[in-house]
Amino acid sequence: MSTDTPGIDPLQALRAPRDPACDVFLTGPVFLDIIFTGLDSAPVRGTESWARGMGSSPGGVANMATALARLGLRTSLAAAFGDDHYGEYCRDALEQGEGIDLSMAHTVPGWHSPVTVSMAYEGERTMVSHGHEAPAPTGTAATAGTAAPAGTPASAGTPASTGAAAPTGAPAPAFPRCPPRARAAIASLAPGRSEPWVATAARNGALIFADVGWDETGRWDLDALPDLAHCEAFLPNAEEAMRYTRTDCPRAAAHALAERVPLAVVTLGAEGAYAVDGRTGAAASVPAIEVEALDPTGAGDVFVAGFVTGTLADWPLADRLAFAGLTAALSVQEFGGSLSAPGWAEVAAWWQLIRTCASQDPAALERYAFLDDLLPTTARAWPLRRAVPTIGFRQ
C-alpha cells in the first residue's frame, strides 16, 4: 500500500460517537496468489513458458478486504491462516500493510495455506489452485446447510475469483457465529446455502452487499439463494442476472432483480454497469472506462468495494456506479488481485491526468466531477507504479 496515499475518510462527515467501530465486515478464504504476467499466449503442453512479470500477494477474500481498506473503510476480516510462511506473509500483509482488523481471524497449526497460481494473457487469466479445508475454530460445530468456514478453499478453476465457495458436499462448520457490529457486510451467495452470520449482521443493522457465482446446478433459481432476503444490494454480472431472471437483456434483468432487493447492480463488462433502486424506481447507467488491461484478477471485487464506499457515503446512485467502475478500471492496469486495488492516491492521480488530456470529451469528464469534493488539489504524477512484492526479502 502506498505510504503517501492521502488520508481520505469517505465517511468522515457521517461518523458519530455511537457508530460501529467497523465499517465493513467480511469472511472467506485467504489464498496466497502467485501471479505471472507478460505471457504472449497460453502455456503449451510439454513446453516451458517464461513470463516477463511476476508478483505475489494475499488473494481470495483478501482482494475485497484490501480494496475496501485502501478506500478508507475500516475493514474487519474473519479468516483462517496457516502457520506456514505463506500464512504468516498473508497475515502480515493484511494486518500490518493494509491496516485490516484481523481480531476475528485464527491461525490453524499444521494447516498449509491455499495457493493460486494465476497466469494473465490476452486480456484474460487462467488459474490453478490447491488447498484443503481449514478446521473450524475451537468451539464451533458443523451445521448442515450452513456456511463453509472462512478457510475453506475454492474449487480449482472457478472463474469468478480465487476465493470462491467450497465444493458442494464439503463439511460446513458455522463460522463466524457472531460478526461484529458494522455498517455493512459483504457476502457471496451460493444456491442452497445459507450463512447464519448474514442474518445476524443484517439484524444488527449492517447493510448486506452480495455477489454470486456460476450456478453449477443449472437451476438459476433466486429462491435457492436464501440470504438474498437479507441483502441491501445484489451485484451479479450480466450473464448471471439474465439467467436468474429469465430475461434476455441485462437492463431488464436489473429491473426484475430490483423487485427482490432494494438495490440491483448488473455489471456489463466493457459496457459498464447498470443499477436500479428498487425503493424509488430510479435507474443509472455508467459506461466503462477504456484502459489497457494487464490483469483482470480481482476487478470485480474492486468494483464492489467502490460501490460499497459510495453507498455508505450516501452518494447519488450514478456517482456510486461511476466510482466503482473507475476503481475497477484502475485495478486492471496492475497485476494481482489485492496488489492492484487502487487507493485514493491512484484515484487522485488519474483525475489530475485525465483533465489534462486534450482528447477527452468535457461532457464525459463531467460524470466524475464529484471527485473534486473528495480529492486533494495536488497528486503524484501518473502513472503510479507499486513495488513488486515477493516472499523472502528482508529489510
C-alpha positions as CSV (number, residue, x, y, z in Angstrom):
1,M,0.0,0.0,0.0
2,S,1.3,3.4,-0.9
3,T,2.7,5.3,2.1
4,D,1.8,8.6,0.6
5,T,-1.9,7.8,-0.1
6,P,-4.0,10.8,1.0
7,G,-5.7,10.1,4.3
8,I,-9.2,10.4,3.0
9,D,-12.1,9.1,5.1
10,P,-15.1,8.9,2.8
11,L,-17.4,8.6,5.8
12,Q,-15.9,11.4,7.9
13,A,-18.9,13.7,7.6
14,L,-21.3,10.9,8.7
15,R,-19.4,9.4,11.7
16,A,-21.0,9.7,15.1
17,P,-19.8,8.5,18.6
18,R,-22.2,5.6,18.8
19,D,-21.4,4.2,15.3
20,P,-19.9,0.8,14.9
21,A,-16.1,0.7,15.1
22,C,-16.2,-1.4,11.9
23,D,-17.4,-0.1,8.6
24,V,-17.4,-3.4,6.6
25,F,-17.2,-7.0,7.8
26,L,-16.4,-9.9,5.5
27,T,-15.3,-13.5,5.8
28,G,-13.9,-16.1,3.5
29,P,-10.7,-18.0,2.5
30,V,-7.4,-16.2,2.1
31,F,-5.1,-17.6,-0.6
32,L,-1.5,-16.9,-1.5
33,D,-1.7,-15.6,-5.0
34,I,1.3,-16.0,-7.3
35,I,0.7,-14.0,-10.5
36,F,2.6,-14.3,-13.8
37,T,2.1,-11.6,-16.4
38,G,3.6,-10.8,-19.7
39,L,2.8,-14.1,-21.3
40,D,2.2,-13.8,-25.0
41,S,-0.1,-16.8,-25.1
42,A,-1.4,-19.7,-23.0
43,P,1.2,-22.2,-21.9
44,V,1.6,-25.0,-24.4
45,R,1.6,-28.6,-23.3
46,G,5.0,-30.1,-23.0
47,T,6.9,-26.8,-23.2
48,E,8.2,-24.2,-20.7
49,S,6.9,-20.6,-20.8
50,W,8.7,-17.6,-19.4
51,A,6.7,-14.7,-18.0
52,R,8.0,-11.2,-18.2
53,G,6.4,-10.2,-14.8
54,M,5.7,-11.9,-11.5
55,G,4.3,-10.9,-8.2
56,S,2.7,-12.5,-5.1
57,S,0.1,-11.2,-2.7
58,P,-2.8,-12.3,-0.5
59,G,-5.8,-13.4,-2.6
60,G,-9.2,-14.8,-2.2
61,V,-11.3,-12.7,0.1
62,A,-8.2,-10.6,0.7
63,N,-8.8,-8.9,-2.7
64,M,-12.1,-7.4,-1.4
65,A,-10.7,-6.6,2.1
66,T,-7.7,-4.8,0.7
67,A,-9.8,-2.8,-1.8
68,L,-12.1,-1.6,1.0
69,A,-9.3,-0.7,3.3
70,R,-7.4,1.3,0.6
71,L,-10.6,3.3,0.1
72,G,-10.5,4.4,3.7
73,L,-13.1,2.0,5.1
74,R,-12.5,0.4,8.5
75,T,-12.5,-3.3,7.5
76,S,-12.7,-6.4,9.6
77,L,-11.9,-9.8,8.2
78,A,-12.6,-13.3,9.7
79,A,-10.4,-15.9,8.0
80,A,-8.2,-18.9,8.7
81,F,-4.5,-18.6,8.2
82,G,-2.0,-21.4,8.0
83,D,1.0,-21.4,10.4
84,D,3.3,-21.8,7.4
85,H,5.4,-18.9,5.8
86,Y,2.6,-18.3,3.3
87,G,0.1,-17.7,6.1
88,E,2.5,-15.5,8.0
89,Y,3.1,-13.4,4.9
90,C,-0.6,-13.0,4.1
91,R,-1.5,-12.2,7.7
92,D,1.3,-9.6,8.0
93,A,0.5,-8.0,4.6
94,L,-3.2,-7.6,5.5
95,E,-2.8,-6.6,9.2
96,Q,0.4,-4.5,9.1
97,G,0.5,-3.5,5.5
98,E,-3.2,-2.6,4.9
99,G,-4.5,-1.9,8.4
100,I,-7.2,-4.6,8.2
101,D,-8.7,-5.8,11.5
102,L,-8.0,-9.5,11.9
103,S,-9.2,-9.9,15.5
104,M,-11.7,-12.4,14.3
105,A,-9.2,-14.4,12.3
106,H,-7.5,-17.5,13.6
107,T,-4.3,-19.4,12.9
108,V,-4.5,-23.2,12.2
109,P,-1.5,-25.2,13.4
110,G,-0.3,-27.7,10.8
111,W,-2.6,-26.4,8.1
112,H,-1.0,-25.1,4.9
113,S,-2.2,-22.0,3.2
114,P,-4.3,-22.4,0.0
115,V,-2.4,-21.3,-3.1
116,T,-3.5,-20.0,-6.5
117,V,-1.2,-19.5,-9.5
118,S,-2.7,-17.0,-11.9
119,M,-1.4,-16.5,-15.5
120,A,-2.6,-13.4,-17.3
121,Y,-2.5,-13.3,-21.1
122,E,-4.6,-11.9,-24.0
123,G,-6.7,-9.9,-21.5
124,E,-7.8,-12.9,-19.6
125,R,-6.4,-15.2,-16.9
126,T,-6.0,-18.9,-16.2
127,M,-5.8,-20.1,-12.6
128,V,-4.6,-23.3,-10.9
129,S,-5.4,-23.6,-7.2
130,H,-4.6,-26.0,-4.4
131,G,-5.8,-26.2,-0.8
132,H,-7.5,-28.1,1.9
133,E,-10.5,-27.2,4.1
134,A,-9.4,-25.5,7.3
135,P,-10.6,-27.0,10.6
136,A,-13.3,-24.9,12.3
137,P,-12.2,-22.7,15.2
138,T,-12.3,-24.3,18.6
139,G,-15.9,-24.2,19.9
140,T,-17.8,-24.3,16.6
141,A,-19.8,-27.2,15.4
142,A,-20.7,-28.4,12.0
143,T,-24.1,-27.5,10.8
144,A,-25.6,-29.0,7.7
145,G,-26.5,-26.4,5.0
146,T,-24.7,-23.5,6.6
147,A,-21.7,-21.5,5.6
148,A,-18.3,-23.0,4.8
149,P,-15.6,-22.0,7.3
150,A,-13.5,-18.9,6.5
151,G,-10.6,-21.1,5.4
152,T,-12.4,-23.4,3.0
153,P,-10.6,-23.3,-0.3
154,A,-12.2,-22.7,-3.6
155,S,-12.7,-25.4,-6.2
156,A,-9.8,-25.2,-8.7
157,G,-10.6,-23.3,-11.8
158,T,-13.6,-21.3,-10.6
159,P,-13.6,-18.2,-12.9
160,A,-15.2,-15.7,-10.5
161,S,-12.3,-15.2,-8.1
162,T,-9.5,-17.0,-6.3
163,G,-11.7,-17.4,-3.3
164,A,-15.0,-19.0,-4.4
165,A,-17.2,-21.3,-2.3
166,A,-16.2,-24.8,-1.3
167,P,-17.4,-27.7,-3.5
168,T,-20.9,-29.0,-2.8
169,G,-20.9,-31.6,-0.1
170,A,-17.9,-30.3,1.9
171,P,-18.4,-30.1,5.7
172,A,-19.7,-26.7,6.7
173,P,-18.9,-25.5,10.2
174,A,-20.8,-22.3,11.1
175,F,-18.1,-19.6,11.2
176,P,-18.3,-16.9,12.3
177,R,-21.2,-17.1,14.6
178,C,-21.2,-13.5,15.9
179,P,-20.0,-11.0,13.4
180,P,-19.0,-7.6,14.8
181,R,-21.4,-4.6,14.5
182,A,-20.7,-3.0,11.2
183,R,-22.2,-0.5,8.8
184,A,-22.0,-3.1,6.0
185,A,-21.1,-6.7,5.3
186,I,-20.2,-8.5,2.1
187,A,-21.4,-12.0,1.3
188,S,-21.1,-14.4,-1.6
189,L,-24.3,-16.2,-2.3
190,A,-24.5,-19.8,-3.4
191,P,-27.5,-22.0,-4.4
192,G,-28.9,-23.9,-1.4
193,R,-26.5,-22.4,1.1
194,S,-27.4,-20.1,4.0
195,E,-24.8,-18.4,6.1
196,P,-26.2,-17.7,9.6
197,W,-23.8,-14.8,10.1
198,V,-25.5,-12.9,7.3
199,A,-28.9,-12.8,9.0
200,T,-27.2,-11.9,12.3
201,A,-25.3,-9.0,10.7
202,A,-28.5,-7.7,9.0
203,R,-30.4,-7.8,12.3
204,N,-27.6,-5.8,13.9
205,G,-28.0,-3.1,11.3
206,A,-25.4,-4.0,8.7
207,L,-26.3,-3.4,5.0
208,I,-25.6,-6.6,3.2
209,F,-23.9,-6.4,-0.3
210,A,-23.8,-9.7,-2.1
211,D,-22.4,-11.2,-5.4
212,V,-23.0,-14.6,-6.7
213,G,-21.0,-17.2,-8.7
214,W,-21.9,-19.5,-11.5
215,D,-24.8,-21.9,-10.7
216,E,-23.3,-25.3,-11.3
217,T,-26.8,-26.9,-10.7
218,G,-28.1,-25.1,-13.8
219,R,-31.4,-24.2,-12.0
220,W,-30.7,-20.5,-11.7
221,D,-33.4,-20.1,-9.1
222,L,-33.5,-16.9,-7.0
223,D,-35.5,-18.7,-4.3
224,A,-32.5,-21.0,-3.9
225,L,-30.5,-18.1,-2.6
226,P,-31.9,-17.8,0.9
227,D,-29.7,-15.0,2.1
228,L,-30.9,-12.8,-0.8
229,A,-33.7,-11.8,1.5
230,H,-31.2,-10.0,3.8
231,C,-29.5,-8.1,1.1
232,E,-29.4,-4.3,0.6
233,A,-27.7,-4.8,-2.8
234,F,-27.2,-7.6,-5.2
235,L,-24.4,-7.3,-7.7
236,P,-24.3,-10.1,-10.4
237,N,-22.8,-9.9,-13.8
238,A,-24.9,-9.6,-16.9
239,E,-25.0,-13.3,-17.7
240,E,-25.8,-14.3,-14.1
241,A,-28.5,-11.6,-13.9
242,M,-30.2,-12.7,-17.1
243,R,-30.2,-16.4,-16.2
244,Y,-31.6,-15.8,-12.7
245,T,-34.4,-13.6,-14.1
246,R,-35.1,-15.4,-17.4
247,T,-34.6,-12.2,-19.3
248,D,-32.6,-11.6,-22.5
249,C,-31.4,-8.0,-21.6
250,P,-29.2,-7.1,-18.7
251,R,-31.2,-3.9,-18.0
252,A,-34.4,-5.8,-17.9
253,A,-32.7,-8.2,-15.5
254,A,-31.7,-5.4,-13.2
255,H,-35.3,-4.1,-13.1
256,A,-36.5,-7.7,-12.3
257,L,-34.0,-8.1,-9.5
258,A,-35.0,-4.7,-8.1
259,E,-38.3,-6.4,-7.2
260,R,-36.4,-8.7,-4.9
261,V,-33.7,-6.4,-3.4
262,P,-33.5,-2.6,-2.7
263,L,-30.5,-2.2,-5.0
264,A,-29.8,-4.3,-8.1
265,V,-26.5,-3.6,-9.8
266,V,-25.6,-5.5,-13.0
267,T,-22.1,-5.3,-14.3
268,L,-21.9,-5.2,-18.1
269,G,-18.2,-5.8,-18.7
270,A,-16.9,-3.4,-21.4
271,E,-20.2,-1.7,-21.5
272,G,-20.0,-0.5,-17.9
273,A,-22.8,-1.1,-15.3
274,Y,-26.5,-0.5,-14.8
275,A,-28.3,-0.2,-11.5
276,V,-31.9,0.1,-10.3
277,D,-33.1,1.4,-6.9
278,G,-36.0,-0.8,-6.0
279,R,-37.3,1.7,-3.5
280,T,-37.6,4.6,-5.8
281,G,-37.5,3.0,-9.3
282,A,-34.6,5.2,-10.3
283,A,-32.0,3.8,-12.6
284,A,-28.5,4.7,-13.5
285,S,-26.1,3.6,-16.3
286,V,-22.4,4.4,-16.5
287,P,-20.1,3.4,-19.4
288,A,-16.9,1.6,-18.7
289,I,-13.6,3.5,-18.8
290,E,-11.4,2.2,-21.7
291,V,-8.0,1.1,-20.4
292,E,-5.2,-1.2,-21.4
293,A,-5.8,-4.2,-19.2
294,L,-2.8,-6.0,-17.7
295,D,-4.6,-8.4,-15.4
296,P,-8.3,-8.6,-14.6
297,T,-7.9,-10.6,-11.4
298,G,-9.9,-9.0,-8.6
299,A,-11.5,-6.3,-10.7
300,G,-15.0,-7.5,-9.7
301,D,-14.0,-7.3,-6.0
302,V,-12.7,-3.7,-6.5
303,F,-15.9,-2.7,-8.3
304,V,-18.0,-4.0,-5.3
305,A,-15.7,-2.1,-2.9
306,G,-16.1,1.1,-4.8
307,F,-19.9,0.7,-4.8
308,V,-20.0,-0.1,-1.1
309,T,-17.9,3.0,-0.4
310,G,-20.2,5.3,-2.3
311,T,-23.3,3.7,-0.8
312,L,-22.1,4.1,2.8
313,A,-21.1,7.7,2.0
314,D,-24.7,8.3,0.7
315,W,-23.6,9.4,-2.8
316,P,-26.1,9.5,-5.7
317,L,-26.6,6.2,-7.4
318,A,-24.9,7.3,-10.7
319,D,-21.8,8.5,-8.7
320,R,-21.5,5.2,-6.9
321,L,-21.6,3.4,-10.3
322,A,-19.0,5.7,-11.8
323,F,-16.7,5.4,-8.8
324,A,-17.0,1.6,-8.8
325,G,-16.2,1.4,-12.5
326,L,-13.3,3.8,-12.1
327,T,-11.7,1.8,-9.3
328,A,-12.1,-1.4,-11.2
329,A,-10.6,0.1,-14.4
330,L,-7.6,1.4,-12.4
331,S,-7.1,-2.1,-10.9
332,V,-6.7,-4.0,-14.2
333,Q,-3.8,-1.8,-15.1
334,E,-1.7,-3.5,-12.4
335,F,-1.2,-7.2,-11.8
336,G,-2.6,-9.2,-8.9
337,G,-5.9,-9.1,-7.0
338,S,-5.2,-7.3,-3.7
339,L,-1.9,-5.9,-5.1
340,S,-3.8,-4.0,-7.8
341,A,-6.5,-2.5,-5.7
342,P,-6.3,1.3,-6.1
343,G,-6.3,3.8,-3.2
344,W,-7.1,7.5,-3.1
345,A,-3.6,8.3,-4.4
346,E,-4.3,6.4,-7.6
347,V,-7.8,7.9,-8.0
348,A,-6.4,11.4,-7.4
349,A,-3.5,10.9,-9.9
350,W,-5.9,9.6,-12.6
351,W,-8.3,12.6,-12.1
352,Q,-5.4,15.0,-12.4
353,L,-4.1,13.4,-15.5
354,I,-7.3,12.9,-17.4
355,R,-8.3,16.5,-17.2
356,T,-5.1,17.5,-19.0
357,C,-5.8,15.2,-22.0
358,A,-6.9,17.3,-24.9
359,S,-8.7,14.4,-26.5
360,Q,-11.1,14.0,-23.5
361,D,-14.7,14.9,-24.1
362,P,-15.6,17.5,-21.5
363,A,-19.1,16.0,-21.2
364,A,-17.7,12.6,-20.3
365,L,-15.4,14.2,-17.7
366,E,-18.4,15.8,-16.0
367,R,-19.5,12.4,-15.0
368,Y,-16.6,12.3,-12.5
369,A,-16.9,15.9,-11.3
370,F,-18.0,14.7,-7.9
371,L,-14.3,13.7,-7.3
372,D,-13.4,17.4,-6.9
373,D,-15.0,17.5,-3.5
374,L,-13.2,14.4,-2.3
375,L,-9.7,14.6,-3.6
376,P,-6.7,16.8,-2.7
377,T,-5.8,19.6,-5.1
378,T,-2.4,18.0,-5.8
379,A,-1.4,14.5,-6.6
380,R,1.6,12.5,-7.7
381,A,2.3,12.2,-11.4
382,W,0.6,9.4,-13.3
383,P,1.3,6.5,-13.9
384,L,1.8,5.3,-10.4
385,R,3.8,2.0,-10.0
386,R,3.9,-0.1,-6.9
387,A,6.8,-2.1,-5.7
388,V,6.6,-5.8,-6.8
389,P,6.1,-7.9,-3.7
390,T,7.6,-11.3,-3.1
391,I,8.3,-13.6,-0.2
392,G,11.7,-13.6,1.4
393,F,13.0,-10.1,1.2
394,R,14.4,-8.7,4.4
395,Q,14.8,-5.1,5.3
